């Protein structure tokens, strides 16, 4: 099948398939006499694997490692579990960071009058954290409370 058909069957865009070939994540596809890429059902299966891994947020380097383990029938499941556990730690750190950003931005929005005046604590904080008096600057680690500029 051509790249468009492989993309449709796998759920991975043609652009990403080309990128994965270019970076060596997947082997370059065979070419037909016409020069078009030719993908097999096993190529589509591998692309689905990659697509699912991307959906779970794995980075390309992690996916490469997972692909190697997937292909290795003598693999140890402990190796796969180690990668997944490390990824969970990374995801939780990102979630914590996003929650802190949400709390800070929410407090800034609450401080903004949202009227016709030009004063805006959101812009003041973006310009320089703590740029406006009585404007929250950051969420304090551990307490979850906003610190204010004196």
N, CA and C of each residue as an Amber inpcrd file, in Angstrom:
protein
   450
   0.8390000  -1.1830000   0.0000000   0.0000000   0.0000000   0.0000000
   0.8810000   1.2410000   0.0000000   0.3570000   2.3450000  -0.5310000
   1.1430000   3.5800000  -0.5770000   1.0840000   4.2890000   0.7740000
   1.7810000   5.4010000   0.8850000   1.8870000   6.0900000   2.1660000
   0.5370000   6.6170000   2.6540000  -0.2960000   7.0750000   1.7500000
  -1.6150000   7.5540000   2.1430000  -2.4740000   6.4430000   2.7180000
  -2.4200000   5.2840000   2.0840000  -3.1830000   4.1320000   2.5750000
  -2.6220000   3.6520000   3.9150000  -1.2990000   3.6500000   4.0390000
  -0.6650000   3.2430000   5.2980000  -1.0190000   4.2240000   6.4140000
  -1.0600000   5.5000000   6.0680000  -1.4240000   6.5150000   7.0580000
  -2.8550000   6.3030000   7.5370000  -3.7450000   6.0870000   6.6050000
  -5.1520000   5.8750000   6.9530000  -5.3220000   4.6030000   7.7840000
  -4.6490000   3.5250000   7.4050000  -4.7810000   2.2480000   8.1020000
  -4.1580000   2.2730000   9.4930000  -3.1070000   3.0790000   9.6690000
  -2.3920000   3.1020000  10.9470000  -2.8350000   4.2160000  11.8760000
  -3.4300000   5.2730000  11.3120000  -3.7780000   6.4340000  12.1270000
  -2.6080000   7.3830000  12.3460000  -1.5170000   7.1590000  11.6290000
  -0.3300000   8.0250000  11.7040000  -0.2690000   8.8010000  10.4020000
  -0.1050000  10.1080000  10.4860000  -0.1070000  10.9300000   9.2760000
   1.0660000  10.5850000   8.3620000   0.8800000  10.8330000   7.0790000
   1.9440000  10.5960000   6.0990000   3.1840000  11.4150000   6.4470000
   2.9700000  12.6240000   6.9160000   4.0980000  13.4840000   7.2910000
   4.9050000  12.8430000   8.4210000   4.2140000  12.2740000   9.4180000
   4.9190000  11.6400000  10.5290000   5.6050000  10.3460000  10.0690000
   4.9840000   9.6290000   9.1590000   5.6210000   8.4140000   8.6380000
   6.9430000   8.7750000   7.9670000   6.9280000   9.8350000   7.1610000
   8.1720000  10.2820000   6.5120000   9.2070000  10.6870000   7.5560000
   8.7520000  11.3930000   8.5880000   9.6530000  11.8200000   9.6640000
  10.2560000  10.6030000  10.3650000   9.4340000   9.5970000  10.6820000
   9.9310000   8.4060000  11.3560000  10.9440000   7.6690000  10.4870000
  10.7310000   7.6530000   9.1860000  11.7070000   7.0490000   8.2740000
  13.0030000   7.8570000   8.2700000  12.8540000   9.1730000   8.1950000
  14.0180000  10.0630000   8.1170000  14.8920000   9.9530000   9.3620000
  14.2620000   9.8050000  10.5370000  15.0130000   9.7390000  11.7870000
  15.4870000   8.3240000  12.1120000  15.0460000   7.3410000  11.3200000
  15.4680000   5.9690000  11.5520000  14.6210000   5.2180000  12.5600000
  13.5300000   5.8140000  13.0070000  12.6580000   5.1090000  13.9390000
  12.0530000   3.8740000  13.2680000  11.7150000   4.0250000  12.0070000
  11.2440000   2.8860000  11.2200000  12.1490000   2.7660000   9.9950000
  12.2730000   1.5590000   9.4590000  13.0960000   1.4120000   8.2500000
  12.4420000   2.1010000   7.0490000  13.2570000   2.5380000   6.1400000
  12.7200000   3.1460000   4.9220000  11.8840000   2.1120000   4.1760000
  10.7540000   2.5570000   3.6630000   9.8460000   1.6580000   2.9570000
  10.4510000   1.2470000   1.6190000  10.0730000   0.0700000   1.1950000
  10.4430000  -0.3590000  -0.1490000   9.7850000   0.5920000  -1.1370000
  10.3580000   0.6790000  -2.3260000   9.8000000   1.5450000  -3.3660000
   9.2900000   0.7100000  -4.5230000   8.1620000   1.1200000  -5.0630000
   7.6310000   0.4940000  -6.2730000   8.4330000   1.0110000  -7.4630000
   8.2440000   0.4100000  -8.6000000   8.9240000   0.8740000  -9.8130000
   8.5850000   2.3330000 -10.1070000   7.3950000   2.7520000  -9.7000000
   6.9610000   4.1290000  -9.9300000   7.6460000   5.1120000  -8.9790000
   8.3420000   4.5850000  -7.9640000   9.0150000   5.4440000  -6.9960000
   8.2130000   5.6650000  -5.7270000   6.9490000   5.2440000  -5.7230000
   6.1180000   5.4100000  -4.5310000   6.5390000   4.4290000  -3.4430000
   6.4110000   4.8770000  -2.1940000   6.6920000   3.9880000  -1.0740000
   5.6580000   2.8610000  -1.0670000   6.0990000   1.6990000  -0.6160000
   5.2280000   0.5270000  -0.5620000   5.2820000  -0.0490000   0.8490000
   4.1570000  -0.0010000   1.5650000   4.0840000  -0.4610000   2.9480000
   3.3440000  -1.7760000   3.0420000   3.8380000  -2.6320000   3.9080000
   3.2410000  -3.9540000   4.1240000   2.3220000  -3.9020000   5.3460000
   1.5220000  -4.9270000   5.5430000   0.7010000  -4.9910000   6.7580000
   1.5500000  -4.9480000   8.0360000   2.7420000  -5.5360000   8.0130000
   3.5960000  -5.4760000   9.2120000   4.1020000  -4.0530000   9.4530000
   4.3360000  -3.2890000   8.3830000   4.7090000  -1.8780000   8.5440000
   3.5690000  -1.1070000   9.2100000   2.3510000  -1.3710000   8.7830000
   1.1770000  -0.7080000   9.3600000   1.0320000  -1.0920000  10.8290000
   1.2830000  -2.3460000  11.1420000   1.2140000  -2.8040000  12.5300000
   2.2230000  -2.0360000  13.3920000   3.4380000  -1.8800000  12.8730000
   4.4740000  -1.1330000  13.5870000   4.0680000   0.3340000  13.7350000
   3.4830000   0.9170000  12.7040000   3.0350000   2.3130000  12.7780000
   1.9170000   2.4760000  13.8100000   1.0380000   1.5010000  13.9130000
  -0.0050000   1.5590000  14.9530000   0.6260000   1.5260000  16.3410000
   1.6370000   0.6800000  16.5070000   2.3770000   0.5940000  17.7670000
   2.9560000   1.9710000  18.1200000   3.5980000   2.5890000  17.1490000
   4.2060000   3.9060000  17.3550000   3.1260000   4.9380000  17.6650000
   2.0350000   4.9000000  16.9230000   0.9450000   5.8460000  17.1650000
   0.3770000   5.7230000  18.5630000   0.2020000   4.5080000  19.0270000
  -0.3270000   4.2930000  20.3810000   0.6700000   4.7960000  21.4160000
   1.9470000   4.5260000  21.1990000   2.9790000   5.0170000  22.1250000
   2.9900000   6.5410000  22.1700000   2.8370000   7.1780000  21.0030000
   2.7700000   8.6520000  20.9620000   1.5250000   9.1550000  21.6880000
   0.3970000   8.4460000  21.5220000  -0.8290000   8.8230000  22.2310000
  -0.6370000   8.7930000  23.7460000   0.2340000   7.9130000  24.2100000
   0.5200000   7.8180000  25.6390000   1.6220000   8.7840000  26.0680000
   2.1160000   9.5720000  25.1230000   3.0750000  10.6220000  25.4580000
   4.5240000  10.2160000  25.4630000   4.8390000   9.0330000  24.9770000
   6.2380000   8.6320000  24.9390000   6.9890000   9.4660000  23.9090000
   8.2160000   9.8230000  24.2330000   9.0900000  10.5570000  23.3180000
   9.6280000   9.5900000  22.2660000  10.1060000  10.1260000  21.1710000
  10.6220000   9.3010000  20.0760000  11.7380000   8.3790000  20.5650000
  12.6220000   8.8680000  21.4080000  13.7170000   8.0240000  21.9210000
  13.1670000   6.8660000  22.7390000  12.1420000   7.1260000  23.5340000
  11.5250000   6.0610000  24.3210000  10.8190000   5.0540000  23.4080000
  10.1760000   5.5670000  22.3800000   9.4950000   4.6840000  21.4310000
  10.5120000   3.8010000  20.7200000  11.6460000   4.3580000  20.3910000
  12.6980000   3.5740000  19.7480000  13.1300000   2.4250000  20.6540000
  13.2730000   2.7270000  21.9320000  13.6500000   1.6940000  22.8980000
  12.5350000   0.6490000  23.0340000  11.2880000   1.1090000  23.0830000
  10.1550000   0.1820000  23.1650000  10.0520000  -0.6900000  21.9130000
  10.2940000  -0.1010000  20.7530000  10.2930000  -0.8860000  19.5080000
  11.3560000  -1.9740000  19.5420000  12.5240000  -1.6350000  20.0380000
  13.6010000  -2.6280000  20.1300000  13.1820000  -3.7800000  21.0340000
  12.5530000  -3.4420000  22.1470000  12.0940000  -4.4910000  23.0550000
  10.9500000  -5.2920000  22.4370000  10.0770000  -4.6200000  21.7180000
   8.9400000  -5.2720000  21.0660000   9.4270000  -6.3080000  20.0520000
  10.4750000  -5.9650000  19.3380000  11.0280000  -6.8550000  18.3140000
  11.8320000  -8.0110000  18.9170000  12.3250000  -7.8170000  20.1390000
  13.1900000  -8.7910000  20.8000000  12.3260000  -9.7960000  21.5700000
  12.1930000 -11.0040000  21.0230000  11.3420000 -12.0040000  21.6800000
  11.9630000 -12.5520000  22.9600000  13.2580000 -12.2870000  23.1960000
  13.8920000 -12.7290000  24.4400000  13.9480000 -11.5940000  25.4760000
  13.1690000 -10.5530000  25.2450000  13.1560000  -9.3880000  26.1500000
  12.6710000  -9.7910000  27.5420000  12.9690000  -8.9380000  28.4810000
  12.4550000  -9.0830000  29.8380000  11.3790000  -8.0210000  30.0270000
  10.2360000  -8.4290000  30.5100000   9.1550000  -7.4580000  30.7020000
   9.5600000  -6.3870000  31.7100000  10.5210000  -6.6960000  32.5830000
  11.0060000  -5.7080000  33.5520000  11.6030000  -4.4920000  32.8440000
  12.2190000  -4.7110000  31.6850000  12.7970000  -3.5940000  30.9290000
  11.7010000  -2.6720000  30.4000000  10.6200000  -3.2740000  29.9320000
   9.4890000  -2.4920000  29.4300000   8.8380000  -1.7400000  30.5860000
   8.6650000  -2.4260000  31.6990000   8.0340000  -1.8170000  32.8760000
   8.8510000  -0.6230000  33.3750000  10.1820000  -0.7640000  33.3510000
  11.0630000   0.3260000  33.8010000  10.8290000   1.5890000  32.9650000
  10.7070000   1.4210000  31.6550000  10.4710000   2.5600000  30.7610000
   9.1180000   3.1900000  31.0570000   8.1010000   2.3490000  31.2300000
   6.7560000   2.8580000  31.5070000   6.7010000   3.5670000  32.8610000
   7.3610000   3.0230000  33.8700000   7.3690000   3.6680000  35.1840000
   8.0820000   5.0170000  35.1450000   9.1820000   5.0880000  34.4340000
   9.9010000   6.3620000  34.3010000   9.0250000   7.3840000  33.5770000
   8.2640000   6.9200000  32.6140000   7.3740000   7.8190000  31.8770000
   6.2530000   8.3340000  32.7820000   5.7440000   7.4820000  33.6580000
   4.7170000   7.9150000  34.6160000   5.2630000   9.0270000  35.5050000
   6.4980000   8.8970000  35.9560000   7.1210000   9.9360000  36.7890000
   7.1870000  11.2560000  36.0170000   7.5760000  11.1840000  34.7460000
   7.6440000  12.3920000  33.9100000   6.2530000  13.0080000  33.7260000
   5.2580000  12.1730000  33.4810000   3.8920000  12.6740000  33.2970000
   3.3830000  13.3550000  34.5640000   3.6370000  12.7530000  35.7150000
   3.1880000  13.3510000  36.9850000   3.8710000  14.6990000  37.2230000
   5.1430000  14.8020000  36.8690000   5.8510000  16.0800000  37.0200000
   5.2310000  17.1370000  36.1110000   4.8710000  16.7450000  34.8840000
   4.2160000  17.6870000  33.9710000   2.8520000  18.1060000  34.4970000
   2.1100000  17.1480000  35.0460000   0.7950000  17.4560000  35.6150000
   0.9400000  18.4440000  36.7570000   1.9120000  18.2160000  37.6490000
   2.1460000  19.1450000  38.7670000   2.4670000  20.5400000  38.2490000
   3.3190000  20.6140000  37.2480000   3.6890000  21.9000000  36.6700000
   2.4740000  22.5990000  36.0560000   1.6520000  21.8380000  35.3320000
   0.4430000  22.4260000  34.7320000  -0.5460000  22.8910000  35.7960000
  -0.6600000  22.1460000  36.8890000  -1.5580000  22.5560000  37.9690000
  -1.0680000  23.8500000  38.6170000   0.2450000  23.9830000  38.7740000
   0.8020000  25.2240000  39.3290000   0.5460000  26.3960000  38.3840000
   0.7410000  26.1730000  37.0880000   0.4790000  27.2400000  36.1120000
  -0.9920000  27.6360000  36.1400000  -1.8740000  26.6500000  36.2350000
  -3.3060000  26.9150000  36.2650000  -3.6700000  27.7330000  37.4960000
  -3.1220000  27.3800000  38.6450000  -3.4140000  28.1150000  39.8800000
  -2.9150000  29.5570000  39.7880000  -1.7030000  29.7300000  39.2950000
  -1.1480000  31.0810000  39.1650000  -1.9680000  31.9180000  38.1890000
  -2.2540000  31.3560000  37.0340000  -3.0290000  32.0940000  36.0360000
  -4.4460000  32.3730000  36.5320000  -5.0400000  31.4240000  37.2300000
  -6.3700000  31.6320000  37.7910000  -6.3860000  32.7780000  38.7900000
  -5.3610000  32.8620000  39.6280000  -5.2680000  33.9580000  40.5900000
  -5.0650000  35.2970000  39.8750000  -4.2620000  35.2950000  38.8290000
  -4.0550000  36.5250000  38.0640000  -5.3530000  36.9680000  37.3980000
  -6.0960000  36.0360000  36.8510000  -7.3780000  36.3610000  36.2250000
  -8.3320000  36.9280000  37.2720000  -8.3260000  36.3600000  38.4700000
  -9.2020000  36.8450000  39.5370000  -8.8310000  38.2660000  39.9480000
  -7.5490000  38.6170000  39.8260000  -7.0920000  39.9650000  40.2020000
  -7.3570000  40.9920000  39.1040000  -7.6470000  40.5560000  37.9090000
  -7.8430000  41.4690000  36.7880000  -9.2930000  41.9360000  36.7620000
  -9.4780000  43.2570000  36.7340000 -10.8370000  43.8130000  36.7140000
 -11.5660000  43.4720000  35.4170000 -10.8420000  43.3200000  34.3520000
 -11.4620000  42.9790000  33.0760000 -12.3870000  44.0620000  32.5670000
 -12.0180000  45.3060000  32.8460000 -12.8700000  46.4170000  32.4180000
 -12.1540000  47.2540000  31.3610000 -12.5400000  48.5060000  31.2220000
 -11.9660000  49.3790000  30.1970000 -10.6560000  50.0310000  30.6150000
 -10.2400000  49.8350000  31.8650000  -8.9840000  50.4320000  32.3240000
  -7.7970000  49.6900000  31.7110000  -6.6790000  50.3740000  31.5220000
  -5.5140000  49.7230000  30.9280000  -4.7360000  48.8580000  31.9190000
  -4.9080000  49.0760000  33.2210000  -4.1680000  48.3010000  34.2150000
  -4.5790000  46.8400000  34.1440000  -3.5800000  45.9860000  34.0690000
  -3.8810000  44.5520000  33.9760000  -2.8000000  43.7620000  34.7050000
  -3.1440000  43.1100000  35.7970000  -2.1550000  42.3360000  36.5430000
  -1.6130000  41.1410000  35.7550000  -2.3770000  40.6630000  34.7990000
  -1.8970000  39.5410000  33.9890000  -0.7060000  39.9920000  33.1570000
  -0.8690000  41.1350000  32.4700000   0.2330000  41.6630000  31.6620000
   1.4080000  42.0840000  32.5340000   1.1190000  42.6420000  33.7090000
   2.1940000  43.0530000  34.6150000   3.0170000  41.8410000  35.0470000
   2.3560000  40.7390000  35.3280000   3.0750000  39.5400000  35.7440000
   3.8810000  38.9400000  34.5880000   3.3170000  38.9780000  33.3770000
   4.0570000  38.4590000  32.2250000   5.2870000  39.3000000  31.9400000
   5.1390000  40.6120000  32.1460000   6.2650000  41.5230000  31.9200000
   7.3680000  41.2490000  32.9260000   6.9930000  41.1240000  34.1770000
   7.9410000  40.8750000  35.2540000   7.1650000  40.2350000  36.3860000
   7.4420000  38.9680000  36.6720000   6.6860000  38.3230000  37.7470000
   6.6780000  39.1800000  38.9960000   5.4910000  39.4050000  39.5100000
   5.3460000  40.2640000  40.6720000   5.3360000  41.7210000  40.2840000
   5.0270000  42.0230000  39.0180000   5.0980000  43.3800000  38.5070000
   4.0400000  44.3180000  39.0300000   2.9720000  43.8210000  39.5730000
   1.9350000  44.7010000  40.1050000   1.7510000  44.4080000  41.5810000
   1.6200000  45.4690000  42.4110000   1.4110000  45.2410000  43.8360000
   0.1710000  44.3840000  44.0550000   0.2370000  43.5620000  45.0920000
  -0.8670000  42.6920000  45.4800000  -1.2670000  41.7210000  44.3800000
  -0.3520000  41.4750000  43.4670000  -0.6130000  40.5110000  42.4080000
   0.1330000  39.2290000  42.7410000  -0.5280000  38.0910000  42.6720000
   0.1660000  36.8300000  42.9420000   1.3310000  36.6520000  41.9730000
   2.4210000  36.1150000  42.4940000   3.5650000  35.9110000  41.6210000
   3.8020000  34.4380000  41.3150000   3.7280000  33.5960000  42.2910000
   3.9970000  32.1830000  42.0850000   3.2400000  31.3720000  43.1390000
   3.0620000  30.1080000  42.8140000   2.5180000  29.1910000  43.8000000
   3.6960000  28.7070000  44.6260000   3.6040000  28.8640000  45.9550000
   4.6810000  28.4220000  46.8280000   4.7500000  26.9070000  46.8420000
   5.9310000  26.3470000  46.6500000   6.0580000  24.8900000  46.6750000
   5.6220000  24.3370000  48.0240000   4.9410000  23.2480000  47.9960000
   4.5310000  22.5820000  49.2210000   3.2240000  23.0770000  49.8040000
   2.9750000  24.3940000  49.7260000   1.7570000  24.9290000  50.3440000
   0.6420000  25.1010000  49.3390000   1.0060000  25.3130000  48.0830000
   0.0040000  25.5620000  47.0600000  -0.5800000  26.9540000  47.1580000
  -0.0310000  27.7890000  48.0420000  -0.5370000  29.1440000  48.2080000
   0.2240000  30.1180000  47.3290000  -0.4660000  31.1530000  46.9330000
   0.1520000  32.1660000  46.0860000   0.9640000  33.1200000  46.9300000
   2.1400000  33.4510000  46.4500000   2.9560000  34.4620000  47.1050000
   2.6460000  35.7880000  46.4390000   2.6210000  36.8380000  47.2230000
   2.3370000  38.1740000  46.6890000   3.5740000  39.0320000  46.8120000
   3.6240000  39.9930000  45.9230000   4.7120000  40.9700000  45.9720000
   4.4270000  41.9200000  47.1160000   5.4370000  42.2440000  47.9160000
   5.2330000  43.1590000  49.0590000   4.8580000  44.5450000  48.6100000
